[in-house]
Amino acid sequence: MPLRKLLIANRGEIAVRLLRGARERGLATVLAASEADRDSLAAGLADEVEIIGPPPVQKSYLDPAAILAAAQRSGADALHPGYGFLSENAAFADEVREAGLVFVGPTGETIRRMGDKAAARRTAAEAGVPVVPGSEGRVEDPEEAARLAGEIGYPLMIKAAAGGGGRGIRVVHDAAELRDQALRAQAEAEAAFGDRGIYLEKYIERARHIEVQVLGDGERAIHLFERECTLQRRHQKVWEEAPSASLTPEKREELCAAAARLAEGIGYSGAGTVEFIYDDRTGDFFFLEMNTRLQVEHPTTEMVTGVDLVRAMLAIAGGEGLQLRQEEVVLRGHSIEVRINAEDYRNQFFPSLGRVDHLRLPGGPGVRFDTLLYPGYDIPPFYDSLLGKLIVHDLDRELALGRLRAALGELDTAPVVTTAGLFSLLVEDPDVRALRFDTQWLEQRLPGLLEEAGAAPTETTTR
């Protein structure tokens, strides 16, 4: 059945993106919003707003009953979870469907299977996708972790089995620190995900983080090429590019084909991302995890392929199936996205809250800014600090870097301080321009980068 009315169970820039995508398809829209987001940009764009609770996420955006009640009151026949919050909650996806609504995304079974990182590793291996050496299943006991670590070898990573967003991750270099770090990872995982399960995998030093966008309709799946997501702080991406300039055409084809094979093998439906660790010294790549949702960085893929991922998700959810064939997806040019957060990078990345009195957004050819901001917007203190995503596109990477530099110079959110200044430094850094970085590079480079810029030194994090 074609979709008629879409409820968006999210906030911020992704809610705005989904509202616009639904409107383009002629759908009526309902925003499920907390009391703190009553005056948000998304609320102003939606046809209807359903208040689902007070500001704390546990009482609003993470409350399945409140969201489902809002869907039923509004008469929505479909629900899009966006990213974060309940987007990868298998039980919620099941509840949405049991309530008679269309969940715009994969089945609960698929989310469950790929959301447990240990189970996802097994699934990838069965599909012939290389996996990092590690524990075959969940590790519940530090003593068991010590035994397995001896077999895997150091250094290794401890990861939350139900993790995401860089939480519950520890790098361990020897047996002396394993037990303490395992307990810390378990505690962090339980606090973040309500699940103490962890697993171990070999730590690939000086690695790159490369992910492949996939799209499927439950029967057939394709890839939309890859994104370079190596520049990270505290295991969280801050700068993404499409495609990865570090891959040869042959390696790109091999890596992307592996991702599509995995997606098709599990009957994936909707947009998803298969993430890999890539060792460019050897050309080896290993499955890391699968995100069964729309990614924050999806616009870079849209810019280089011309495929509207939100439109495709809604079409698939509405029963139209996958409209593209693999040979129709073609790379054109280069795109870079940087995440603009309300943080003072010059002062330990301290949150920068308050009212955006003046707002000037960058524009021009090949420039896109996905945001929740409007002049006079008061940034609420209850949620993550992402204000928007600056995305540029040009014929090649060098031109895209120049376009990014110019666009960053136009952005003004006074008096709120953002991370835009940090990216203005990075765009000039010779290592960034020459692709001489790995997943640890930014953490190690930050103190020197800030000192050179005359800013206060920031902490470094080693895990």
C-alpha positions as a Python dict, from the first residue, in 0.01 Angstrom:
ca = {
    (1, 'M'): (0, 0, 0),
    (2, 'P'): (132, 348, -84),
    (3, 'L'): (226, 556, 221),
    (4, 'R'): (-2, 847, 308),
    (5, 'K'): (112, 995, 638),
    (6, 'L'): (458, 969, 792),
    (7, 'L'): (545, 1013, 1157),
    (8, 'I'): (906, 1115, 1218),
    (9, 'A'): (1037, 987, 1550),
    (10, 'N'): (1343, 1208, 1574),
    (11, 'R'): (1465, 1563, 1608),
    (12, 'G'): (1724, 1810, 1479),
    (13, 'E'): (1866, 1820, 1131),
    (14, 'I'): (1764, 1465, 1042),
    (15, 'A'): (1401, 1540, 1127),
    (16, 'V'): (1416, 1839, 891),
    (17, 'R'): (1571, 1622, 620),
    (18, 'L'): (1301, 1356, 655),
    (19, 'L'): (1020, 1610, 658),
    (20, 'R'): (1140, 1760, 333),
    (21, 'G'): (1181, 1418, 175),
    (22, 'A'): (829, 1315, 275),
    (23, 'R'): (681, 1638, 147),
    (24, 'E'): (847, 1588, -193),
    (25, 'R'): (664, 1255, -219),
    (26, 'G'): (332, 1416, -128),
    (27, 'L'): (307, 1261, 217),
    (28, 'A'): (141, 1429, 512),
    (29, 'T'): (389, 1465, 799),
    (30, 'V'): (375, 1434, 1176),
    (31, 'L'): (665, 1521, 1403),
    (32, 'A'): (697, 1341, 1736),
    (33, 'A'): (868, 1607, 1948),
    (34, 'S'): (964, 1660, 2309),
    (35, 'E'): (851, 1970, 2492),
    (36, 'A'): (1199, 2117, 2440),
    (37, 'D'): (1157, 2089, 2062),
    (38, 'R'): (813, 2248, 2043),
    (39, 'D'): (963, 2552, 1869),
    (40, 'S'): (1220, 2368, 1659),
    (41, 'L'): (1267, 2417, 1285),
    (42, 'A'): (1129, 2067, 1228),
    (43, 'A'): (816, 2149, 1427),
    (44, 'G'): (759, 2453, 1208),
    (45, 'L'): (788, 2246, 891),
    (46, 'A'): (568, 1952, 993),
    (47, 'D'): (199, 1941, 909),
    (48, 'E'): (129, 1824, 1265),
    (49, 'V'): (327, 1806, 1587),
    (50, 'E'): (266, 1547, 1857),
    (51, 'I'): (431, 1625, 2191),
    (52, 'I'): (558, 1295, 2329),
    (53, 'G'): (701, 1399, 2664),
    (54, 'P'): (939, 1621, 2859),
    (55, 'P'): (1294, 1701, 2740),
    (56, 'P'): (1486, 1400, 2880),
    (57, 'V'): (1525, 1144, 2600),
    (58, 'Q'): (1421, 856, 2823),
    (59, 'K'): (1081, 1023, 2863),
    (60, 'S'): (1039, 1125, 2499),
    (61, 'Y'): (1256, 1010, 2209),
    (62, 'L'): (1345, 681, 2380),
    (63, 'D'): (988, 608, 2496),
    (64, 'P'): (835, 361, 2247),
    (65, 'A'): (490, 374, 2407),
    (66, 'A'): (474, 754, 2381),
    (67, 'I'): (583, 749, 2016),
    (68, 'L'): (338, 476, 1918),
    (69, 'A'): (56, 657, 2097),
    (70, 'A'): (143, 971, 1898),
    (71, 'A'): (135, 772, 1574),
    (72, 'Q'): (-208, 632, 1656),
    (73, 'R'): (-350, 971, 1758),
    (74, 'S'): (-229, 1130, 1437),
    (75, 'G'): (-348, 855, 1205),
    (76, 'A'): (0, 803, 1061),
    (77, 'D'): (46, 484, 862),
    (78, 'A'): (428, 485, 858),
    (79, 'L'): (714, 579, 1090),
    (80, 'H'): (1071, 682, 1009),
    (81, 'P'): (1315, 661, 1302),
    (82, 'G'): (1600, 864, 1148),
    (83, 'Y'): (1932, 783, 1315),
    (84, 'G'): (2017, 742, 1683),
    (85, 'F'): (1745, 707, 1948),
    (86, 'L'): (1530, 403, 1858),
    (87, 'S'): (1647, 367, 1498),
    (88, 'E'): (1835, 42, 1566),
    (89, 'N'): (1606, -93, 1836),
    (90, 'A'): (1475, -425, 1706),
    (91, 'A'): (1194, -449, 1960),
    (92, 'F'): (1070, -102, 1862),
    (93, 'A'): (1070, -194, 1492),
    (94, 'D'): (864, -501, 1579),
    (95, 'E'): (621, -296, 1790),
    (96, 'V'): (571, -44, 1509),
    (97, 'R'): (476, -320, 1268),
    (98, 'E'): (258, -497, 1526),
    (99, 'A'): (70, -168, 1568),
    (100, 'G'): (-16, -178, 1197),
    (101, 'L'): (233, 85, 1081),
    (102, 'V'): (507, 62, 821),
    (103, 'F'): (854, 90, 975),
    (104, 'V'): (1077, 271, 725),
    (105, 'G'): (1378, 47, 760),
    (106, 'P'): (1474, -318, 794),
    (107, 'T'): (1286, -581, 990),
    (108, 'G'): (1335, -626, 1362),
    (109, 'E'): (1495, -961, 1289),
    (110, 'T'): (1757, -798, 1066),
    (111, 'I'): (1825, -520, 1317),
    (112, 'R'): (1863, -779, 1592),
    (113, 'R'): (2094, -995, 1386),
    (114, 'M'): (2325, -714, 1276),
    (115, 'G'): (2294, -509, 1594),
    (116, 'D'): (2465, -773, 1805),
    (117, 'K'): (2822, -717, 1692),
    (118, 'A'): (2933, -1074, 1761),
    (119, 'A'): (2639, -1220, 1565),
    (120, 'A'): (2706, -971, 1285),
    (121, 'R'): (3065, -1094, 1260),
    (122, 'R'): (2944, -1450, 1214),
    (123, 'T'): (2694, -1341, 951),
    (124, 'A'): (2962, -1151, 759),
    (125, 'A'): (3199, -1448, 769),
    (126, 'E'): (2922, -1675, 637),
    (127, 'A'): (2877, -1432, 346),
    (128, 'G'): (3245, -1456, 262),
    (129, 'V'): (3327, -1108, 392),
    (130, 'P'): (3665, -1087, 573),
    (131, 'V'): (3636, -1026, 949),
    (132, 'V'): (3894, -906, 1198),
    (133, 'P'): (4028, -1194, 1411),
    (134, 'G'): (3841, -1187, 1740),
    (135, 'S'): (3604, -1362, 1978),
    (136, 'E'): (3341, -1574, 1808),
    (137, 'G'): (3065, -1458, 2041),
    (138, 'R'): (2983, -1236, 2336),
    (139, 'V'): (3226, -1228, 2628),
    (140, 'E'): (3062, -1190, 2967),
    (141, 'D'): (3349, -1266, 3204),
    (142, 'P'): (3689, -1086, 3235),
    (143, 'E'): (3862, -1421, 3290),
    (144, 'E'): (3725, -1549, 2963),
    (145, 'A'): (3837, -1223, 2801),
    (146, 'A'): (4192, -1283, 2928),
    (147, 'R'): (4201, -1634, 2780),
    (148, 'L'): (4068, -1517, 2444),
    (149, 'A'): (4304, -1220, 2436),
    (150, 'G'): (4597, -1457, 2460),
    (151, 'E'): (4471, -1638, 2152),
    (152, 'I'): (4390, -1322, 1950),
    (153, 'G'): (4706, -1133, 2044),
    (154, 'Y'): (4772, -773, 2144),
    (155, 'P'): (4692, -496, 2079),
    (156, 'L'): (4319, -559, 2072),
    (157, 'M'): (3993, -373, 2103),
    (158, 'I'): (3718, -433, 2356),
    (159, 'K'): (3380, -337, 2212),
    (160, 'A'): (3025, -332, 2342),
    (161, 'A'): (2827, -610, 2175),
    (162, 'A'): (2526, -379, 2143),
    (163, 'G'): (2736, -67, 2094),
    (164, 'G'): (2750, 234, 1868),
    (165, 'G'): (2857, 596, 1864),
    (166, 'G'): (3205, 513, 1989),
    (167, 'R'): (3085, 412, 2336),
    (168, 'G'): (3202, 100, 2517),
    (169, 'I'): (3529, 84, 2321),
    (170, 'R'): (3874, 30, 2472),
    (171, 'V'): (4213, -34, 2311),
    (172, 'V'): (4425, -272, 2519),
    (173, 'H'): (4797, -312, 2461),
    (174, 'D'): (4889, -584, 2710),
    (175, 'A'): (4746, -834, 2957),
    (176, 'A'): (4814, -609, 3256),
    (177, 'E'): (4540, -364, 3159),
    (178, 'L'): (4290, -609, 3012),
    (179, 'R'): (4079, -687, 3320),
    (180, 'D'): (4036, -323, 3426),
    (181, 'Q'): (3953, -208, 3073),
    (182, 'A'): (3708, -496, 3023),
    (183, 'L'): (3521, -399, 3339),
    (184, 'R'): (3517, -34, 3233),
    (185, 'A'): (3386, -124, 2888),
    (186, 'Q'): (3113, -342, 3043),
    (187, 'A'): (3004, -63, 3276),
    (188, 'E'): (2997, 193, 2994),
    (189, 'A'): (2807, -46, 2768),
    (190, 'E'): (2547, -117, 3035),
    (191, 'A'): (2497, 255, 3102),
    (192, 'A'): (2466, 339, 2731),
    (193, 'F'): (2280, 35, 2597),
    (194, 'G'): (2150, -161, 2898),
    (195, 'D'): (2368, -455, 2791),
    (196, 'R'): (2700, -553, 2954),
    (197, 'G'): (2801, -785, 2671),
    (198, 'I'): (3138, -721, 2507),
    (199, 'Y'): (3348, -885, 2241),
    (200, 'L'): (3716, -872, 2147),
    (201, 'E'): (3884, -815, 1814),
    (202, 'K'): (4238, -763, 1692),
    (203, 'Y'): (4333, -395, 1679),
    (204, 'I'): (4456, -296, 1335),
    (205, 'E'): (4704, -15, 1393),
    (206, 'R'): (4718, 286, 1160),
    (207, 'A'): (4395, 174, 998),
    (208, 'R'): (4139, 361, 794),
    (209, 'H'): (3764, 349, 854),
    (210, 'I'): (3575, 300, 529),
    (211, 'E'): (3205, 232, 496),
    (212, 'V'): (2983, 129, 208),
    (213, 'Q'): (2630, 258, 153),
    (214, 'V'): (2386, -18, 63),
    (215, 'L'): (2024, -12, -44),
    (216, 'G'): (1791, -310, -59),
    (217, 'D'): (1425, -407, -86),
    (218, 'G'): (1439, -743, 92),
    (219, 'E'): (1512, -939, -224),
    (220, 'R'): (1782, -746, -405),
    (221, 'A'): (2056, -516, -275),
    (222, 'I'): (2306, -279, -436),
    (223, 'H'): (2588, -58, -313),
    (224, 'L'): (2624, 316, -370),
    (225, 'F'): (3001, 314, -329),
    (226, 'E'): (3199, 403, -20),
    (227, 'R'): (3280, 684, 221),
    (228, 'E'): (3608, 762, 394),
    (229, 'C'): (3533, 814, 765),
    (230, 'T'): (3883, 794, 911),
    (231, 'L'): (3905, 1138, 1072),
    (232, 'Q'): (3758, 1073, 1416),
    (233, 'R'): (3769, 1209, 1768),
    (234, 'R'): (3695, 974, 2055),
    (235, 'H'): (3586, 705, 1808),
    (236, 'Q'): (3327, 938, 1656),
    (237, 'K'): (3341, 1061, 1298),
    (238, 'V'): (3383, 1434, 1242),
    (239, 'W'): (3482, 1454, 872),
    (240, 'E'): (3361, 1222, 595),
    (241, 'E'): (3436, 1198, 224),
    (242, 'A'): (3294, 1013, -74),
    (243, 'P'): (3450, 834, -241),
    (244, 'S'): (3764, 729, -52),
    (245, 'A'): (4065, 870, -233),
    (246, 'S'): (4281, 605, -67),
    (247, 'L'): (4129, 313, -262),
    (248, 'T'): (4234, 183, -599),
    (249, 'P'): (3948, 116, -845),
    (250, 'E'): (4009, -259, -804),
    (251, 'K'): (3997, -243, -423),
    (252, 'R'): (3686, -23, -438),
    (253, 'E'): (3507, -280, -651),
    (254, 'E'): (3610, -565, -420),
    (255, 'L'): (3510, -387, -98),
    (256, 'C'): (3179, -253, -229),
    (257, 'A'): (3083, -588, -381),
    (258, 'A'): (3142, -754, -43),
    (259, 'A'): (2906, -508, 125),
    (260, 'A'): (2632, -560, -135),
    (261, 'R'): (2673, -937, -107),
    (262, 'L'): (2626, -920, 270),
    (263, 'A'): (2318, -697, 241),
    (264, 'E'): (2153, -917, -18),
    (265, 'G'): (2239, -1230, 179),
    (266, 'I'): (2044, -1112, 483),
    (267, 'G'): (1748, -984, 280),
    (268, 'Y'): (1818, -624, 378),
    (269, 'S'): (1542, -367, 323),
    (270, 'G'): (1604, 8, 323),
    (271, 'A'): (1924, 209, 351),
    (272, 'G'): (2211, 70, 554),
    (273, 'T'): (2586, 94, 590),
    (274, 'V'): (2849, -177, 606),
    (275, 'E'): (3159, -53, 786),
    (276, 'F'): (3514, -179, 732),
    (277, 'I'): (3859, -137, 877),
    (278, 'Y'): (4106, -90, 593),
    (279, 'D'): (4483, -136, 611),
    (280, 'D'): (4621, 63, 321),
    (281, 'R'): (4971, -74, 387),
    (282, 'T'): (4854, -421, 282),
    (283, 'G'): (4525, -354, 102),
    (284, 'D'): (4342, -583, 346),
    (285, 'F'): (3994, -491, 465),
    (286, 'F'): (3784, -639, 745),
    (287, 'F'): (3416, -618, 835),
    (288, 'L'): (3359, -396, 1137),
    (289, 'E'): (2982, -365, 1178),
    (290, 'M'): (2659, -284, 998),
    (291, 'N'): (2447, 17, 1080),
    (292, 'T'): (2087, -74, 997),
    (293, 'R'): (1970, 283, 943),
    (294, 'L'): (2038, 605, 760),
    (295, 'Q'): (2382, 744, 849),
    (296, 'V'): (2463, 1099, 957),
    (297, 'E'): (2700, 1122, 661),
    (298, 'H'): (2458, 998, 394),
    (299, 'P'): (2459, 1333, 205),
    (300, 'T'): (2811, 1272, 71),
    (301, 'T'): (2684, 961, -106),
    (302, 'E'): (2386, 1154, -242),
    (303, 'M'): (2619, 1421, -381),
    (304, 'V'): (2846, 1181, -571),
    (305, 'T'): (2576, 942, -699),
    (306, 'G'): (2274, 1170, -741),
    (307, 'V'): (2061, 918, -550),
    (308, 'D'): (1821, 1060, -290),
    (309, 'L'): (1845, 804, -11),
    (310, 'V'): (1543, 931, 184),
    (311, 'R'): (1329, 914, -129),
    (312, 'A'): (1456, 561, -197),
    (313, 'M'): (1378, 450, 160),
    (314, 'L'): (1024, 583, 138),
    (315, 'A'): (970, 420, -200),
    (316, 'I'): (1088, 83, -72),
    (317, 'A'): (878, 112, 243),
    (318, 'G'): (577, 198, 26),
    (319, 'G'): (611, -125, -169),
    (320, 'E'): (768, 14, -484),
    (321, 'G'): (1081, -193, -446),
    (322, 'L'): (1437, -104, -538),
    (323, 'Q'): (1422, 111, -849),
    (324, 'L'): (1795, 112, -930),
    (325, 'R'): (2021, -146, -1089),
    (326, 'Q'): (2383, -164, -983),
    (327, 'E'): (2514, -54, -1322),
    (328, 'E'): (2304, 265, -1300),
    (329, 'V'): (2492, 389, -992),
    (330, 'V'): (2786, 600, -1112),
    (331, 'L'): (3039, 807, -918),
    (332, 'R'): (3065, 1173, -1013),
    (333, 'G'): (3323, 1396, -847),
    (334, 'H'): (3412, 1419, -479),
    (335, 'S'): (3216, 1524, -170),
    (336, 'I'): (3322, 1616, 184),
    (337, 'E'): (3100, 1656, 492),
    (338, 'V'): (3200, 1811, 825),
    (339, 'R'): (2985, 1797, 1136),
    (340, 'I'): (2918, 2140, 1284),
    (341, 'N'): (2876, 2094, 1659),
    (342, 'A'): (2796, 2352, 1925),
    (343, 'E'): (3132, 2301, 2096),
    (344, 'D'): (3426, 2531, 2166),
    (345, 'Y'): (3713, 2330, 2021),
    (346, 'R'): (3956, 2589, 2164),
    (347, 'N'): (3838, 2513, 2517),
    (348, 'Q'): (3832, 2134, 2564),
    (349, 'F'): (3531, 2107, 2328),
    (350, 'F'): (3313, 2256, 2599),
    (351, 'P'): (2943, 2281, 2500),
    (352, 'S'): (2842, 2616, 2354),
    (353, 'L'): (2478, 2680, 2428),
    (354, 'G'): (2253, 2983, 2399),
    (355, 'R'): (2063, 3178, 2141),
    (356, 'V'): (2177, 3204, 1779),
    (357, 'D'): (2131, 3579, 1736),
    (358, 'H'): (2292, 3593, 1394),
    (359, 'L'): (2287, 3320, 1134),
    (360, 'R'): (2462, 3319, 800),
    (361, 'L'): (2465, 2990, 612),
    (362, 'P'): (2709, 2910, 331),
    (363, 'G'): (2578, 2869, -21),
    (364, 'G'): (2671, 2864, -386),
    (365, 'P'): (2731, 2584, -637),
    (366, 'G'): (2806, 2247, -483),
    (367, 'V'): (2735, 2359, -124),
    (368, 'R'): (2470, 2206, 100),
    (369, 'F'): (2399, 2271, 468),
    (370, 'D'): (2162, 2035, 650),
    (371, 'T'): (2071, 2203, 976),
    (372, 'L'): (1822, 2256, 1257),
    (373, 'L'): (1915, 2624, 1295),
    (374, 'Y'): (1718, 2940, 1232),
    (375, 'P'): (1786, 3298, 1351),
    (376, 'G'): (1685, 3332, 1715),
    (377, 'Y'): (1698, 2957, 1786),
    (378, 'D'): (1777, 2867, 2147),
    (379, 'I'): (1996, 2556, 2157),
    (380, 'P'): (1848, 2320, 2418),
    (381, 'P'): (2094, 2163, 2665),
    (382, 'F'): (1932, 1819, 2662),
    (383, 'Y'): (2062, 1665, 2339),
    (384, 'D'): (2378, 1607, 2137),
    (385, 'S'): (2565, 1908, 2008),
    (386, 'L'): (2515, 1855, 1632),
    (387, 'L'): (2380, 2175, 1477),
    (388, 'G'): (2423, 2085, 1116),
    (389, 'K'): (2631, 1925, 845),
    (390, 'L'): (2823, 2122, 586),
    (391, 'I'): (2856, 1924, 265),
    (392, 'V'): (3044, 2029, -47),
    (393, 'H'): (3085, 1866, -389),
    (394, 'D'): (3318, 1933, -678),
    (395, 'L'): (3491, 1762, -968),
    (396, 'D'): (3777, 1623, -757),
    (397, 'R'): (3908, 1619, -400),
    (398, 'E'): (4141, 1917, -438),
    (399, 'L'): (3859, 2134, -571),
    (400, 'A'): (3624, 2006, -299),
    (401, 'L'): (3877, 2106, -31),
    (402, 'G'): (3888, 2458, -174),
    (403, 'R'): (3510, 2475, -181),
    (404, 'L'): (3496, 2354, 180),
    (405, 'R'): (3744, 2622, 287),
    (406, 'A'): (3532, 2895, 129),
    (407, 'A'): (3204, 2760, 270),
    (408, 'L'): (3345, 2740, 623),
    (409, 'G'): (3445, 3105, 594),
    (410, 'E'): (3084, 3201, 523),
    (411, 'L'): (2927, 3020, 818),
    (412, 'D'): (2833, 3244, 1111),
    (413, 'T'): (2632, 3135, 1417),
    (414, 'A'): (2719, 3421, 1654),
    (415, 'P'): (2746, 3420, 1946),
    (416, 'V'): (2737, 3039, 1957),
    (417, 'V'): (3082, 2889, 1900),
    (418, 'T'): (3104, 2581, 1677),
    (419, 'T'): (3363, 2336, 1549),
    (420, 'A'): (3374, 2515, 1212),
    (421, 'G'): (3702, 2678, 1316),
    (422, 'L'): (3859, 2338, 1372),
    (423, 'F'): (3771, 2231, 1020),
    (424, 'S'): (3918, 2553, 884),
    (425, 'L'): (4245, 2438, 1042),
    (426, 'L'): (4213, 2083, 915),
    (427, 'V'): (4140, 2184, 558),
    (428, 'E'): (4483, 2349, 548),
    (429, 'D'): (4672, 2069, 722),
    (430, 'P'): (4926, 1905, 488),
    (431, 'D'): (4853, 1556, 625),
    (432, 'V'): (4480, 1594, 558),
    (433, 'R'): (4541, 1724, 210),
    (434, 'A'): (4783, 1438, 135),
    (435, 'L'): (4563, 1167, 295),
    (436, 'R'): (4831, 1092, 555),
    (437, 'F'): (4600, 1002, 842),
    (438, 'D'): (4448, 706, 1023),
    (439, 'T'): (4173, 667, 1284),
    (440, 'Q'): (4409, 784, 1564),
    (441, 'W'): (4561, 1077, 1376),
    (442, 'L'): (4321, 1351, 1483),
    (443, 'E'): (4350, 1271, 1854),
    (444, 'Q'): (4728, 1285, 1828),
    (445, 'R'): (4737, 1595, 1607),
    (446, 'L'): (4488, 1809, 1800),
    (447, 'P'): (4725, 1952, 2067),
    (448, 'G'): (4976, 2068, 1808),
    (449, 'L'): (4706, 2192, 1574),
    (450, 'L'): (4550, 2406, 1846),
    (451, 'E'): (4886, 2533, 1968),
    (452, 'E'): (4975, 2642, 1616),
    (453, 'A'): (4641, 2824, 1596),
    (454, 'G'): (4699, 3001, 1929),
    (455, 'A'): (4414, 2819, 2102),
    (456, 'A'): (4413, 2663, 2448),
    (457, 'P'): (4556, 2309, 2453),
    (458, 'T'): (4306, 2027, 2454),
    (459, 'E'): (4322, 1689, 2617),
    (460, 'T'): (4424, 1379, 2427),
    (461, 'T'): (4250, 1049, 2476),
    (462, 'T'): (4429, 716, 2463),
    (463, 'R'): (4226, 403, 2516),
}
